[in-house]
Amino acid sequence: MVYKVYVLYSVGHDKLFTGMTSSLSDQMISHNGESSDDWTADYQPWMLVHMELFDDKALALIRQKNLESTSGITYIREQVLPLFEFK
């Protein structure tokens, strides 16, 4: 099984969300769906801005935690987001 560590960005609210899943398409539907009742529902729509693939779930979880850290957030904001043209 392949695990995906992903980072979503809410352009309108300048929010980041980092997660890990084996089904990214299901997660995107969940985060952007009308029935979403978690934290992400308040900041829709979400755009996928970063994804990494892992064969090992434990390594994926470690990377997720790294991207959620201060240095990980700085990396996303300074190195990844500038690659996009948000309108």
Secondary structure by P-SEA (a helix, b strand, c coil): cccccbbbbbcccbbbbbbccccaaaaaaaaacccccccccccccccccbbbbbccaaaaaaaaaaaacaaaaaaaacccccccccc
